[in-house]
Each structure stands twice: as structure tokens, then as C-alpha cells.
Amino acid sequence: MNTVAERIPDATAVLSKALLNAGRLLGLSQTDLGVIVGKDRSSIARGLDPQSKSGELALLLIRCYRSLYVLVGGEGADLRHWMHTENRDTGGVPAQQVRSVQGLTRVLEYLDAMRGRV
């Protein structure tokens, strides 16, 4: 009987990779991501603990990405356009707003509300 050791992914590596992918698709640099989660950009690549404050902020940004992805039908150009264009409903440019906790939650609440209407 052959047994293959099941490899369980490391949660810190998975979160880090998801954050980097979401950031890239939203048109955010690694420096931007570092400001958003409160970590140096190089430490993000080493992993983020989902239970830490930085990990929680990363999860919120990933939720923003997922909600926006659904709203724009997965179009990468539309994702980036929405993030980098003035938005009257959120009161600013989302890519700049998500750099603070208050702005990140405001953008997320808006996207969740819009997604509920779809």
C-alpha cells in the first residue's frame, strides 16, 4: 500500500500569497500593501499570520478584491480602474482610502452593500 504524505499548506504562506495576488490584480504595489497591512513589503513575502492585526487587515483587503471581482465580472482592467478612480460613494479614490483602517472598512462596506444588490 502506497501512502502519500498529505501536504497541509502553511496558513501564513497562503495568506501572504493571496494578499500579493489580490494586490497585483487591484493595481497596488508591494509598498502599498505594506502600508495597508502595517508591515515592511519584504516581510509580507515571508508570510502573514492570519491571527495578527496585519493578517486581519490582509483578509479585509482580500475581501475587497473578492467583492469587486464579482461586481466587475472578473475583468482585470475594470478592477484596477475602479480602485484608482475617484468614487463619490466612498468619498475618495479607493486605492488611497484602503491605506488606512477606516478607509479600508469604508471601501469594504460599500463593496459588500453593492454586492448585496447584484
MMTF fields as JSON, N, C-alpha, C and O atoms, coordinates in Angstrom:
{
  "mmtfVersion": "1.0.0",
  "mmtfProducer": "UNKNOWN",
  "numBonds": 471,
  "numAtoms": 472,
  "numGroups": 118,
  "numChains": 1,
  "numModels": 1,
  "chainsPerModel": [1],
  "groupsPerChain": [118],
  "chainIdList": ["A"],
  "bondAtomList": [4, 2, 8, 6, 12, 10, 16, 14, 20, 18, 24, 22, 28, 26, 32, 30, 36, 34, 40, 38, 44, 42, 48, 46, 52, 50, 56, 54, 60, 58, 64, 62, 68, 66, 72, 70, 76, 74, 80, 78, 84, 82, 88, 86, 92, 90, 96, 94, 100, 98, 104, 102, 108, 106, 112, 110, 116, 114, 120, 118, 124, 122, 128, 126, 132, 130, 136, 134, 140, 138, 144, 142, 148, 146, 152, 150, 156, 154, 160, 158, 164, 162, 168, 166, 172, 170, 176, 174, 180, 178, 184, 182, 188, 186, 192, 190, 196, 194, 200, 198, 204, 202, 208, 206, 212, 210, 216, 214, 220, 218, 224, 222, 228, 226, 232, 230, 236, 234, 240, 238, 244, 242, 248, 246, 252, 250, 256, 254, 260, 258, 264, 262, 268, 266, 272, 270, 276, 274, 280, 278, 284, 282, 288, 286, 292, 290, 296, 294, 300, 298, 304, 302, 308, 306, 312, 310, 316, 314, 320, 318, 324, 322, 328, 326, 332, 330, 336, 334, 340, 338, 344, 342, 348, 346, 352, 350, 356, 354, 360, 358, 364, 362, 368, 366, 372, 370, 376, 374, 380, 378, 384, 382, 388, 386, 392, 390, 396, 394, 400, 398, 404, 402, 408, 406, 412, 410, 416, 414, 420, 418, 424, 422, 428, 426, 432, 430, 436, 434, 440, 438, 444, 442, 448, 446, 452, 450, 456, 454, 460, 458, 464, 462, 468, 466],
  "bondOrderList": [1, 1, 1, 1, 1, 1, 1, 1, 1, 1, 1, 1, 1, 1, 1, 1, 1, 1, 1, 1, 1, 1, 1, 1, 1, 1, 1, 1, 1, 1, 1, 1, 1, 1, 1, 1, 1, 1, 1, 1, 1, 1, 1, 1, 1, 1, 1, 1, 1, 1, 1, 1, 1, 1, 1, 1, 1, 1, 1, 1, 1, 1, 1, 1, 1, 1, 1, 1, 1, 1, 1, 1, 1, 1, 1, 1, 1, 1, 1, 1, 1, 1, 1, 1, 1, 1, 1, 1, 1, 1, 1, 1, 1, 1, 1, 1, 1, 1, 1, 1, 1, 1, 1, 1, 1, 1, 1, 1, 1, 1, 1, 1, 1, 1, 1, 1, 1],
  "groupList": [{"groupName": "MET", "atomNameList": ["N", "CA", "C", "O"], "elementList": ["N", "C", "C", "O"], "formalChargeList": [0, 0, 0, 0], "bondAtomList": [1, 0, 2, 1, 3, 2], "bondOrderList": [1, 1, 2], "singleLetterCode": "M", "chemCompType": "L-PEPTIDE LINKING"}, {"groupName": "ASN", "atomNameList": ["N", "CA", "C", "O"], "elementList": ["N", "C", "C", "O"], "formalChargeList": [0, 0, 0, 0], "bondAtomList": [1, 0, 2, 1, 3, 2], "bondOrderList": [1, 1, 2], "singleLetterCode": "N", "chemCompType": "L-PEPTIDE LINKING"}, {"groupName": "THR", "atomNameList": ["N", "CA", "C", "O"], "elementList": ["N", "C", "C", "O"], "formalChargeList": [0, 0, 0, 0], "bondAtomList": [1, 0, 2, 1, 3, 2], "bondOrderList": [1, 1, 2], "singleLetterCode": "T", "chemCompType": "L-PEPTIDE LINKING"}, {"groupName": "VAL", "atomNameList": ["N", "CA", "C", "O"], "elementList": ["N", "C", "C", "O"], "formalChargeList": [0, 0, 0, 0], "bondAtomList": [1, 0, 2, 1, 3, 2], "bondOrderList": [1, 1, 2], "singleLetterCode": "V", "chemCompType": "L-PEPTIDE LINKING"}, {"groupName": "ALA", "atomNameList": ["N", "CA", "C", "O"], "elementList": ["N", "C", "C", "O"], "formalChargeList": [0, 0, 0, 0], "bondAtomList": [1, 0, 2, 1, 3, 2], "bondOrderList": [1, 1, 2], "singleLetterCode": "A", "chemCompType": "L-PEPTIDE LINKING"}, {"groupName": "GLU", "atomNameList": ["N", "CA", "C", "O"], "elementList": ["N", "C", "C", "O"], "formalChargeList": [0, 0, 0, 0], "bondAtomList": [1, 0, 2, 1, 3, 2], "bondOrderList": [1, 1, 2], "singleLetterCode": "E", "chemCompType": "L-PEPTIDE LINKING"}, {"groupName": "ARG", "atomNameList": ["N", "CA", "C", "O"], "elementList": ["N", "C", "C", "O"], "formalChargeList": [0, 0, 0, 0], "bondAtomList": [1, 0, 2, 1, 3, 2], "bondOrderList": [1, 1, 2], "singleLetterCode": "R", "chemCompType": "L-PEPTIDE LINKING"}, {"groupName": "ILE", "atomNameList": ["N", "CA", "C", "O"], "elementList": ["N", "C", "C", "O"], "formalChargeList": [0, 0, 0, 0], "bondAtomList": [1, 0, 2, 1, 3, 2], "bondOrderList": [1, 1, 2], "singleLetterCode": "I", "chemCompType": "L-PEPTIDE LINKING"}, {"groupName": "PRO", "atomNameList": ["N", "CA", "C", "O"], "elementList": ["N", "C", "C", "O"], "formalChargeList": [0, 0, 0, 0], "bondAtomList": [1, 0, 2, 1, 3, 2], "bondOrderList": [1, 1, 2], "singleLetterCode": "P", "chemCompType": "L-PEPTIDE LINKING"}, {"groupName": "ASP", "atomNameList": ["N", "CA", "C", "O"], "elementList": ["N", "C", "C", "O"], "formalChargeList": [0, 0, 0, 0], "bondAtomList": [1, 0, 2, 1, 3, 2], "bondOrderList": [1, 1, 2], "singleLetterCode": "D", "chemCompType": "L-PEPTIDE LINKING"}, {"groupName": "LEU", "atomNameList": ["N", "CA", "C", "O"], "elementList": ["N", "C", "C", "O"], "formalChargeList": [0, 0, 0, 0], "bondAtomList": [1, 0, 2, 1, 3, 2], "bondOrderList": [1, 1, 2], "singleLetterCode": "L", "chemCompType": "L-PEPTIDE LINKING"}, {"groupName": "SER", "atomNameList": ["N", "CA", "C", "O"], "elementList": ["N", "C", "C", "O"], "formalChargeList": [0, 0, 0, 0], "bondAtomList": [1, 0, 2, 1, 3, 2], "bondOrderList": [1, 1, 2], "singleLetterCode": "S", "chemCompType": "L-PEPTIDE LINKING"}, {"groupName": "LYS", "atomNameList": ["N", "CA", "C", "O"], "elementList": ["N", "C", "C", "O"], "formalChargeList": [0, 0, 0, 0], "bondAtomList": [1, 0, 2, 1, 3, 2], "bondOrderList": [1, 1, 2], "singleLetterCode": "K", "chemCompType": "L-PEPTIDE LINKING"}, {"groupName": "GLY", "atomNameList": ["N", "CA", "C", "O"], "elementList": ["N", "C", "C", "O"], "formalChargeList": [0, 0, 0, 0], "bondAtomList": [1, 0, 2, 1, 3, 2], "bondOrderList": [1, 1, 2], "singleLetterCode": "G", "chemCompType": "PEPTIDE LINKING"}, {"groupName": "GLN", "atomNameList": ["N", "CA", "C", "O"], "elementList": ["N", "C", "C", "O"], "formalChargeList": [0, 0, 0, 0], "bondAtomList": [1, 0, 2, 1, 3, 2], "bondOrderList": [1, 1, 2], "singleLetterCode": "Q", "chemCompType": "L-PEPTIDE LINKING"}, {"groupName": "CYS", "atomNameList": ["N", "CA", "C", "O"], "elementList": ["N", "C", "C", "O"], "formalChargeList": [0, 0, 0, 0], "bondAtomList": [1, 0, 2, 1, 3, 2], "bondOrderList": [1, 1, 2], "singleLetterCode": "C", "chemCompType": "L-PEPTIDE LINKING"}, {"groupName": "TYR", "atomNameList": ["N", "CA", "C", "O"], "elementList": ["N", "C", "C", "O"], "formalChargeList": [0, 0, 0, 0], "bondAtomList": [1, 0, 2, 1, 3, 2], "bondOrderList": [1, 1, 2], "singleLetterCode": "Y", "chemCompType": "L-PEPTIDE LINKING"}, {"groupName": "HIS", "atomNameList": ["N", "CA", "C", "O"], "elementList": ["N", "C", "C", "O"], "formalChargeList": [0, 0, 0, 0], "bondAtomList": [1, 0, 2, 1, 3, 2], "bondOrderList": [1, 1, 2], "singleLetterCode": "H", "chemCompType": "L-PEPTIDE LINKING"}, {"groupName": "TRP", "atomNameList": ["N", "CA", "C", "O"], "elementList": ["N", "C", "C", "O"], "formalChargeList": [0, 0, 0, 0], "bondAtomList": [1, 0, 2, 1, 3, 2], "bondOrderList": [1, 1, 2], "singleLetterCode": "W", "chemCompType": "L-PEPTIDE LINKING"}],
  "groupTypeList": [0, 1, 2, 3, 4, 5, 6, 7, 8, 9, 4, 2, 4, 3, 10, 11, 12, 4, 10, 10, 1, 4, 13, 6, 10, 10, 13, 10, 11, 14, 2, 9, 10, 13, 3, 7, 3, 13, 12, 9, 6, 11, 11, 7, 4, 6, 13, 10, 9, 8, 14, 11, 12, 11, 13, 5, 10, 4, 10, 10, 10, 7, 6, 15, 16, 6, 11, 10, 16, 3, 10, 3, 13, 13, 5, 13, 4, 9, 10, 6, 17, 18, 0, 17, 2, 5, 1, 6, 9, 2, 13, 13, 3, 8, 4, 14, 14, 3, 6, 11, 3, 14, 13, 10, 2, 6, 3, 10, 5, 16, 10, 9, 4, 0, 6, 13, 6, 3],
  "groupIdList": [1, 2, 3, 4, 5, 6, 7, 8, 9, 10, 11, 12, 13, 14, 15, 16, 17, 18, 19, 20, 21, 22, 23, 24, 25, 26, 27, 28, 29, 30, 31, 32, 33, 34, 35, 36, 37, 38, 39, 40, 41, 42, 43, 44, 45, 46, 47, 48, 49, 50, 51, 52, 53, 54, 55, 56, 57, 58, 59, 60, 61, 62, 63, 64, 65, 66, 67, 68, 69, 70, 71, 72, 73, 74, 75, 76, 77, 78, 79, 80, 81, 82, 83, 84, 85, 86, 87, 88, 89, 90, 91, 92, 93, 94, 95, 96, 97, 98, 99, 100, 101, 102, 103, 104, 105, 106, 107, 108, 109, 110, 111, 112, 113, 114, 115, 116, 117, 118],
  "secStructList": [7, 7, 7, 7, 7, 7, 7, 7, 7, 7, 2, 2, 2, 2, 2, 2, 2, 2, 2, 2, 2, 2, 2, 2, 2, 6, 6, 7, 7, 2, 2, 2, 2, 2, 2, 2, 2, 6, 1, 7, 2, 2, 2, 2, 2, 2, 7, 7, 7, 6, 6, 1, 2, 2, 2, 2, 2, 2, 2, 2, 2, 2, 2, 2, 2, 2, 2, 2, 2, 2, 2, 6, 6, 6, 7, 2, 2, 2, 2, 2, 2, 2, 2, 6, 1, 7, 5, 6, 6, 6, 6, 5, 7, 2, 2, 2, 2, 6, 6, 1, 2, 2, 2, 2, 2, 2, 2, 2, 2, 2, 2, 2, 2, 2, 2, 2, 2, 7],
  "xCoordList": [0.846, 0.0, 0.89, 1.757, 0.66, 1.41, 0.673, -0.529, 1.404, 0.809, 1.585, 2.816, 0.836, 1.434, 1.152, 0.006, 2.191, 2.007, 1.223, 1.613, 0.12, -0.698, -0.038, 0.261, 0.174, 0.846, -0.198, -1.047, -0.12, -1.048, -0.379, 0.698, -1.015, -0.402, -0.268, -1.126, 0.786, 1.03, 0.131, 0.175, -0.679, -1.643, -0.961, -1.51, 0.218, 0.908, 1.349, 1.282, 1.802, 2.238, 1.042, 1.118, -0.063, -1.266, -1.801, -2.149, -1.865, -2.375, -1.463, -1.938, -0.177, 0.776, 0.624, 0.606, 0.517, 0.371, -0.951, -0.995, -2.029, -3.339, -3.311, -3.876, -2.656, -2.56, -1.768, -2.181, -0.642, 0.184, -0.565, -0.482, -1.295, -2.072, -3.202, -3.401, -3.939, -5.036, -4.491, -5.06, -3.401, -2.8, -2.378, -2.616, -1.752, -1.307, -2.502, -2.456, -3.576, -4.752, -5.509, -6.21, -5.364, -6.005, -5.127, -5.532, -3.933, -3.026, -2.309, -1.93, -2.12, -1.426, -0.013, 0.19, 0.948, 2.338, 2.571, 1.738, 3.711, 4.049, 4.256, 3.973, 4.739, 4.882, 3.508, 3.326, 2.536, 1.156, 0.621, 0.029, 0.832, 0.347, 0.981, 0.318, 2.262, 2.945, 2.32, 2.163, 1.963, 1.307, -0.061, -0.441, -0.795, -2.149, -2.137, -2.944, -1.232, -1.216, -0.246, -0.18, 0.506, 1.409, 2.67, 3.206, 3.14, 4.37, 5.276, 4.819, 6.562, 7.508, 7.177, 6.805, 7.313, 6.926, 7.685, 7.136, 8.93, 9.69, 9.21, 9.328, 8.67, 8.183, 6.866, 6.515, 6.137, 4.891, 5.189, 4.47, 6.24, 6.598, 6.999, 6.895, 7.455, 7.85, 6.647, 6.772, 5.492, 4.278, 3.6, 4.251, 2.284, 1.473, 0.614, -0.096, 0.678, -0.14, -1.586, -1.849, -2.524, -3.926, -4.525, -5.51, -3.938, -4.458, -3.905, -4.392, -2.897, -2.296, -3.12, -3.977, -2.841, -3.532, -3.243, -4.144, -1.991, -1.624, -2.366, -2.807, -2.504, -3.229, -4.695, -5.283, -5.286, -6.695, -6.9, -7.877, -5.979, -6.074, -5.902, -6.573, -5.005, -4.816, -6.104, -6.498, -6.757, -8.013, -9.096, -9.896, -9.127, -10.107, -9.852, -10.792, -8.582, -8.274, -8.621, -9.103, -8.38, -8.732, -10.251, -10.735, -11.002, -12.465, -12.88, -13.813, -12.186, -12.465, -12.263, -13.106, -11.143, -10.845, -11.951, -12.443, -12.338, -13.348, -14.689, -15.345, -15.094, -16.361, -16.294, -17.22, -15.206, -15.055, -14.965, -15.496, -14.298, -14.177, -15.568, -15.819, -16.463, -17.829, -18.561, -19.259, -18.403, -19.125, -18.718, -19.557, -17.436, -16.97, -16.82, -16.307, -17.252, -17.197, -15.79, -15.53, -14.884, -13.539, -12.615, -11.504, -13.045, -12.208, -11.095, -11.355, -9.847, -8.697, -8.587, -8.286, -8.826, -8.729, -9.79, -9.535, -10.973, -12.046, -11.74, -12.064, -11.115, -10.705, -9.756, -9.957, -8.733, -7.729, -8.34, -8.033, -9.203, -9.844, -10.669, -10.578, -11.467, -12.313, -11.461, -11.793, -10.383, -9.532, -8.835, -8.555, -8.552, -7.727, -8.495, -7.895, -9.828, -10.672, -11.475, -11.933, -11.636, -12.438, -13.82, -14.457, -14.273, -15.569, -16.364, -16.0, -17.438, -18.265, -18.872, -18.991, -19.252, -19.922, -18.994, -19.427, -17.731, -16.79, -16.099, -15.47, -16.213, -15.638, -14.166, -13.464, -13.689, -12.284, -11.872, -12.712, -10.575, -10.021, -9.759, -8.928, -10.444, -10.307, -8.863, -8.542, -7.993, -6.598, -5.9, -4.986, -6.321, -5.752, -6.471, -5.851, -7.769, -8.55, -8.141, -8.1, -7.838, -7.521, -6.2, -5.845, -5.475, -4.203, -4.417, -3.468, -5.652, -5.975, -7.034, -7.776, -7.096, -8.08, -9.491, -10.359, -9.721, -11.04, -11.431, -12.564, -10.503, -10.783, -11.004, -11.88, -10.211, -10.354, -11.732, -12.388, -12.175, -13.502, -14.61, -15.638, -14.41, -15.416, -15.571, -16.691, -14.454, -14.487, -15.116, -15.933, -14.744, -15.294, -16.8, -17.542, -17.254, -18.694, -19.453, -20.531, -18.893, -19.523, -19.619, -20.674, -18.504, -18.5, -19.46, -20.158, -19.498, -20.431, -21.874, -22.708, -22.17, -23.53, -23.881, -24.985, -22.959, -23.204, -23.351, -24.18, -22.56, -22.618, -23.961, -24.487, -24.512, -25.815, -26.929, -27.973, -26.715, -27.718, -27.646, -28.596, -26.527, -26.341, -27.219, -27.209],
  "yCoordList": [-1.18, 0.0, 1.241, 1.405, 2.086, 3.332, 4.423, 4.624, 5.106, 6.246, 7.49, 7.519, 8.479, 9.751, 10.726, 10.911, 11.33, 12.299, 13.489, 14.13, 13.756, 14.888, 16.166, 16.31, 17.062, 18.307, 19.353, 19.714, 19.824, 20.848, 22.203, 22.45, 23.08, 24.385, 25.208, 25.144, 25.958, 26.843, 28.074, 28.765, 28.341, 29.449, 30.794, 31.659, 30.978, 32.259, 32.451, 33.556, 31.363, 31.446, 31.649, 32.406, 30.964, 31.086, 32.516, 33.091, 33.086, 34.455, 35.446, 36.359, 35.267, 36.156, 36.101, 37.134, 34.898, 34.74, 35.339, 35.995, 35.112, 35.66, 37.186, 37.827, 37.768, 39.227, 39.781, 40.76, 39.167, 39.639, 39.529, 40.424, 38.43, 38.263, 39.289, 39.904, 39.472, 40.445, 41.848, 42.609, 42.179, 43.496, 43.732, 44.803, 42.732, 42.852, 43.082, 43.943, 42.316, 42.432, 43.744, 44.218, 44.325, 45.613, 46.794, 47.949, 46.502, 47.572, 48.235, 49.403, 47.493, 48.018, 47.448, 46.261, 48.28, 47.824, 47.102, 47.16, 46.426, 45.773, 46.811, 46.546, 47.973, 49.054, 49.484, 49.705, 49.605, 49.932, 48.877, 49.209, 47.611, 46.529, 46.604, 46.359, 46.942, 47.086, 48.17, 47.998, 49.29, 50.382, 49.921, 50.211, 49.214, 48.771, 47.833, 47.99, 46.859, 45.862, 46.217, 45.511, 47.302, 47.727, 46.898, 46.737, 46.378, 45.57, 46.061, 46.66, 45.804, 46.082, 45.168, 44.011, 45.687, 44.901, 43.589, 42.603, 43.551, 42.3, 41.283, 40.079, 41.751, 40.808, 40.163, 39.095, 40.798, 40.205, 38.897, 37.912, 38.887, 37.685, 36.536, 35.373, 36.844, 35.788, 35.169, 34.123, 35.795, 35.234, 36.172, 36.972, 36.063, 36.855, 35.915, 35.07, 36.06, 35.256, 35.751, 36.919, 34.887, 35.313, 35.828, 36.567, 35.443, 35.862, 37.215, 37.789, 37.727, 39.008, 40.163, 39.969, 41.371, 42.554, 42.726, 43.042, 42.517, 42.619, 41.575, 41.854, 40.38, 39.318, 39.656, 39.381, 40.253, 40.643, 41.722, 41.688, 42.678, 43.726, 43.136, 43.554, 42.167, 41.491, 40.791, 40.851, 40.13, 39.437, 40.423, 40.109, 41.601, 42.619, 43.081, 43.246, 43.289, 43.707, 42.596, 42.872, 41.352, 40.225, 40.165, 39.86, 40.451, 40.518, 41.616, 41.436, 42.761, 43.846, 43.336, 43.543, 42.669, 42.132, 41.175, 41.28, 40.255, 39.254, 39.907, 39.523, 40.882, 41.574, 42.343, 42.285, 43.056, 43.835, 42.921, 43.245, 41.786, 40.813, 40.398, 40.335, 40.118, 39.715, 40.869, 40.661, 42.068, 43.222, 43.579, 44.01, 43.405, 43.783, 42.576, 42.704, 41.428, 40.243, 39.718, 39.051, 40.013, 39.466, 40.156, 39.682, 41.256, 41.985, 42.737, 43.654, 42.338, 42.939, 44.433, 45.164, 44.897, 46.336, 47.1, 48.205, 46.517, 47.172, 47.204, 48.176, 46.137, 46.107, 47.266, 48.021, 47.398, 48.449, 49.84, 50.768, 49.979, 51.273, 51.703, 52.849, 50.794, 51.127, 51.546, 52.509, 50.839, 51.138, 52.488, 53.124, 52.932, 54.127, 55.335, 56.293, 55.284, 56.37, 56.941, 56.203, 58.241, 58.916, 58.27, 58.022, 58.001, 57.371, 58.246, 58.391, 58.818, 59.702, 58.964, 59.526, 57.713, 56.964, 56.616, 56.597, 56.341, 56.034, 57.291, 57.271, 58.377, 59.64, 59.813, 60.547, 59.144, 59.289, 58.261, 57.629, 58.105, 57.098, 55.846, 55.889, 54.73, 53.542, 53.093, 52.662, 53.182, 52.758, 53.599, 53.118, 54.844, 55.697, 55.475, 55.509, 55.249, 55.067, 53.817, 53.837, 52.731, 51.47, 51.529, 50.572, 52.617, 52.769, 53.036, 52.97, 53.335, 53.482, 52.442, 51.977, 52.085, 51.091, 51.614, 50.874, 52.878, 53.47, 53.446, 53.104, 53.805, 53.796, 52.395, 52.175, 51.447, 50.054, 49.526, 48.882, 49.795, 49.311, 50.04, 49.443, 51.315, 52.068, 51.477, 51.265, 51.213, 50.63, 49.242, 48.899, 48.447, 47.094, 47.128, 46.355, 48.006, 48.114, 48.512, 47.984, 49.435, 49.859, 48.683, 48.434, 47.962, 46.832, 45.737, 45.148, 45.462, 44.451, 44.871, 44.043, 46.159, 46.655, 46.551, 46.129, 46.928, 46.839, 45.39, 45.075, 44.528, 43.111, 42.513, 41.631, 42.993, 42.515, 42.873, 42.221, 43.911, 44.349, 43.561, 43.576, 42.868, 42.155, 40.938, 40.203],
  "zCoordList": [0.0, 0.0, 0.0, 0.858, -0.958, -1.035, -0.279, -0.453, 0.545, 1.232, 0.845, 0.836, 0.537, 0.163, 1.298, 1.707, 1.788, 2.861, 2.319, 1.343, 2.976, 2.556, 3.055, 4.24, 2.149, 2.484, 2.844, 2.029, 4.058, 4.52, 4.326, 4.868, 3.554, 3.296, 4.579, 5.46, 4.67, 5.795, 5.653, 4.636, 6.67, 6.61, 6.386, 5.703, 6.948, 6.769, 5.322, 4.783, 4.698, 3.298, 2.369, 1.401, 2.675, 1.845, 1.899, 0.868, 3.099, 3.235, 2.52, 1.844, 2.671, 2.008, 0.492, -0.176, -0.039, -1.49, -1.972, -3.013, -1.214, -1.591, -1.577, -2.463, -0.575, -0.498, -1.674, -2.295, -1.981, -3.096, -4.426, -5.267, -4.609, -5.844, -5.938, -6.985, -4.843, -4.846, -5.102, -5.884, -4.446, -4.64, -6.075, -6.634, -6.669, -8.064, -8.977, -9.856, -8.775, -9.63, -9.411, -10.305, -8.221, -7.933, -8.335, -8.203, -8.821, -9.231, -8.069, -8.155, -6.975, -5.802, -5.756, -6.013, -5.432, -5.343, -4.011, -3.107, -3.909, -2.644, -1.544, -0.375, -1.91, -0.931, -0.428, 0.769, -1.341, -0.95, 0.013, 1.04, -0.321, 0.533, 1.913, 2.921, 1.959, 3.238, 4.102, 5.31, 3.478, 4.207, 4.7, 5.835, 3.866, 4.213, 5.41, 6.326, 5.415, 6.499, 7.619, 8.625, 7.46, 8.519, 8.647, 9.743, 7.543, 7.528, 6.418, 5.444, 6.573, 5.506, 4.332, 4.526, 3.124, 1.944, 1.845, 1.354, 2.298, 2.215, 3.244, 3.021, 4.368, 5.375, 4.955, 5.455, 4.045, 3.55, 2.832, 3.003, 2.036, 1.277, 2.191, 1.801, 3.401, 4.342, 5.035, 5.672, 4.922, 5.499, 6.476, 7.148, 6.542, 7.465, 8.299, 7.756, 9.597, 10.496, 10.407, 10.693, 10.018, 9.891, 11.203, 11.183, 12.347, 13.652, 14.097, 15.071, 13.399, 13.772, 13.203, 12.341, 13.703, 13.188, 11.697, 10.919, 11.304, 9.884, 9.06, 7.945, 9.609, 8.918, 8.743, 7.697, 9.767, 9.679, 8.622, 7.875, 8.563, 7.541, 6.144, 5.2, 6.019, 4.73, 4.313, 3.148, 5.262, 4.953, 4.513, 3.632, 5.114, 4.702, 3.27, 2.493, 2.92, 1.549, 0.56, -0.538, 0.941, 0.068, -0.108, -1.199, 0.954, 0.822, -0.144, -0.927, -0.095, -1.053, -2.47, -3.343, -2.687, -4.018, -4.467, -5.59, -3.604, -3.981, -4.311, -5.28, -3.517, -3.79, -5.1, -5.909, -5.304, -6.534, -7.751, -8.813, -7.6, -8.684, -9.174, -10.378, -8.23, -8.582, -9.268, -10.26, -8.748, -9.291, -10.714, -11.505, -11.053, -12.393, -13.311, -14.423, -12.866, -13.716, -13.947, -14.948, -13.029, -13.124, -14.107, -14.342, -14.682, -15.647, -14.927, -14.148, -15.197, -14.528, -14.722, -13.778, -15.939, -16.215, -15.43, -14.953, -15.296, -14.549, -13.051, -12.369, -12.543, -11.135, -10.844, -9.892, -11.664, -11.472, -11.667, -10.919, -12.673, -12.925, -11.717, -11.277, -11.184, -10.042, -8.843, -8.152, -8.602, -7.444, -7.562, -6.546, -8.771, -8.955, -9.488, -9.975, -9.394, -9.878, -8.711, -7.838, -8.708, -7.674, -7.597, -8.621, -6.379, -6.166, -5.201, -4.034, -5.696, -4.873, -3.685, -2.597, -3.894, -2.83, -1.672, -0.519, -1.96, -0.878, -0.368, 0.69, -1.111, -0.684, -0.999, -0.304, -2.042, -2.419, -3.452, -4.093, -3.602, -4.508, -3.67, -2.762, -3.947, -3.117, -2.87, -1.763, -3.871, -3.688, -2.626, -1.957, -2.468, -1.42, -0.097, 0.965, -0.162, 1.057, 1.826, 3.057, 1.121, 1.803, 2.554, 3.241, 2.443, 3.156, 4.65, 5.431, 5.047, 6.473, 6.831, 5.966, 8.103, 8.547, 8.312, 7.849, 8.626, 8.427, 6.953, 6.614, 6.085, 4.65, 4.116, 3.279, 4.597, 4.166, 4.53, 3.712, 5.756, 6.155, 5.395, 5.076, 5.105, 4.336, 2.932, 2.466, 2.264, 0.919, 0.972, 0.118, 1.963, 2.083, 2.332, 1.725, 3.209, 3.472, 2.211, 1.939, 1.447, 0.198, -0.776, -1.359, -0.947, -1.886, -1.44, -2.265, -0.137, 0.371, 0.115, -0.25, 0.306, 0.059, -1.421, -1.769, -2.286, -3.727, -4.167, -5.02, -3.594, -3.95, -3.537, -4.215, -2.429, -1.977, -2.943, -2.959, -3.753, -4.724, -6.02, -6.802, -6.263, -7.538, -7.579, -8.567]
}
